[in-house]
Amino acid sequence: MNVSEAVAYRRSVRGFLDKPVDVALIQDIVTRAARAASGGNVQPWHVDIVSGESMAKLKGIMAEKTANREMEKPEYHVYPPGLKQPYEGRRFEVGETLYGALGIPREDKKARAIWFSRNFQFFGAPTALFISFDRQMEHPQWADGGALLATIMLLLCEAGLDSCPQECWAIYPKTVGSFLKLPEERILWTGLSIGYKDSSDPVNSAMPSRAPADEWLVTHG
Ligand SMILES: Cc1cc2nc3c(=O)[nH]c(=O)nc-3n(C[C@H](O)[C@H](O)[C@H](O)COP(=O)(O)O)c2cc1C
């Protein structure tokens, strides 16, 4: 799989097979992904991989929290308050695409909430990672984290694995922070579920569209 093929193939996968992932392979992929560019070569990211017994433990903790509808105060806005158009429209559309693939109508808030809580079981993935930054970091360094995340996701595709990035973990900064023993100066950014795609899961048939390039691309000269 070349780079163009990996870019075209990659999707956020939300249903995984119960098939173990070699944690040494993930360590290797994350290490190689750190070739991603970062402003000033600061390499602002920190990565925690969770697998095996630790993963089972975290899933257990989260099953209890989601059953009790416990939530925490997020430490950053996943989306800016009052997200403008056309951005809010795109966000709405992807929700419709996903829940459409699952056959859950908009009015069925309960079924949507139950399905959303699958995020916190990593959609059945056996492995995940979390990316955090020193709290000193600002927008440019968070953007560098995006370059790392994208590189990891593409290398996973090359290795026959799939993934789903998950900022929903921003709802549980304390739980994840204490589980991973993140130092106080660290802020959790995102999770990434990793595993082998369950192609029979209808959610994986969703194909989120992209805005036409003329909405956001300008060429000068
Ligand atoms: C940083 C980041 C965080 C995301 N957080 C979530 C999440 O919490 N839950 C989820 O189901 N999808 C999440 N997504 C996936 C997006 O919804 C997805 O990338 C987008 O709809 C485009 O679909 P695609 O990745 O399949 O191309 C996230 C994506 C990114 C890049």
Ligand as a Chemical Component Dictionary entry (heavy atoms), coordinates in Angstrom:
data_LIG
# 
_chem_comp.id                   LIG 
_chem_comp.type                 NON-POLYMER 
_chem_comp.pdbx_formal_charge   0 
_chem_comp.three_letter_code    LIG 
# 
loop_
_chem_comp_atom.comp_id 
_chem_comp_atom.atom_id 
_chem_comp_atom.alt_atom_id 
_chem_comp_atom.type_symbol 
_chem_comp_atom.charge 
_chem_comp_atom.model_Cartn_x 
_chem_comp_atom.model_Cartn_y 
_chem_comp_atom.model_Cartn_z 
_chem_comp_atom.pdbx_ordinal 
LIG C1  C1  C 0 -9.059  14.451 16.472 1  
LIG C2  C2  C 0 -10.266 13.659 16.107 2  
LIG C3  C3  C 0 -11.175 13.287 17.073 3  
LIG C4  C4  C 0 -12.292 12.503 16.759 4  
LIG N1  N1  N 0 -13.135 12.095 17.760 5  
LIG C5  C5  C 0 -14.108 11.192 17.479 6  
LIG C6  C6  C 0 -14.869 10.604 18.532 7  
LIG O1  O1  O 0 -14.734 10.944 19.707 8  
LIG N2  N2  N 0 -15.755 9.640  18.219 9  
LIG C7  C7  C 0 -15.954 9.228  16.918 10 
LIG O2  O2  O 0 -16.787 8.342  16.699 11 
LIG N3  N3  N 0 -15.267 9.784  15.902 12 
LIG C8  C8  C 0 -14.331 10.733 16.155 13 
LIG N4  N4  N 0 -13.569 11.253 15.144 14 
LIG C9  C9  C 0 -13.765 10.777 13.769 15 
LIG C10 C10 C 0 -14.433 11.812 12.878 16 
LIG O3  O3  O 0 -15.810 11.833 13.113 17 
LIG C11 C11 C 0 -14.098 11.426 11.425 18 
LIG O4  O4  O 0 -12.722 11.583 11.205 19 
LIG C12 C12 C 0 -14.853 12.261 10.397 20 
LIG O5  O5  O 0 -16.238 12.085 10.531 21 
LIG C13 C13 C 0 -14.431 11.888 8.961  22 
LIG O6  O6  O 0 -14.649 10.510 8.744  23 
LIG P1  P1  P 0 -13.467 9.511  8.354  24 
LIG O7  O7  O 0 -12.396 9.624  9.416  25 
LIG O8  O8  O 0 -14.096 8.152  8.327  26 
LIG O9  O9  O 0 -12.952 9.960  7.025  27 
LIG C14 C14 C 0 -12.502 12.109 15.421 28 
LIG C15 C15 C 0 -11.592 12.515 14.430 29 
LIG C16 C16 C 0 -10.489 13.276 14.762 30 
LIG C17 C17 C 0 -9.509  13.662 13.698 31 
# 
loop_
_chem_comp_bond.comp_id 
_chem_comp_bond.atom_id_1 
_chem_comp_bond.atom_id_2 
_chem_comp_bond.value_order 
_chem_comp_bond.pdbx_ordinal 
LIG C1  C2  SING 1  
LIG C2  C3  SING 2  
LIG C2  C16 DOUB 3  
LIG C3  C4  DOUB 4  
LIG C4  N1  SING 5  
LIG C4  C14 SING 6  
LIG N1  C5  DOUB 7  
LIG C5  C6  SING 8  
LIG C5  C8  SING 9  
LIG C6  O1  DOUB 10 
LIG C6  N2  SING 11 
LIG N2  C7  SING 12 
LIG C7  O2  DOUB 13 
LIG C7  N3  SING 14 
LIG N3  C8  DOUB 15 
LIG C8  N4  SING 16 
LIG N4  C9  SING 17 
LIG N4  C14 SING 18 
LIG C9  C10 SING 19 
LIG C10 O3  SING 20 
LIG C10 C11 SING 21 
LIG C11 O4  SING 22 
LIG C11 C12 SING 23 
LIG C12 O5  SING 24 
LIG C12 C13 SING 25 
LIG C13 O6  SING 26 
LIG O6  P1  SING 27 
LIG P1  O7  DOUB 28 
LIG P1  O8  SING 29 
LIG P1  O9  SING 30 
LIG C14 C15 DOUB 31 
LIG C15 C16 SING 32 
LIG C16 C17 SING 33 
# 
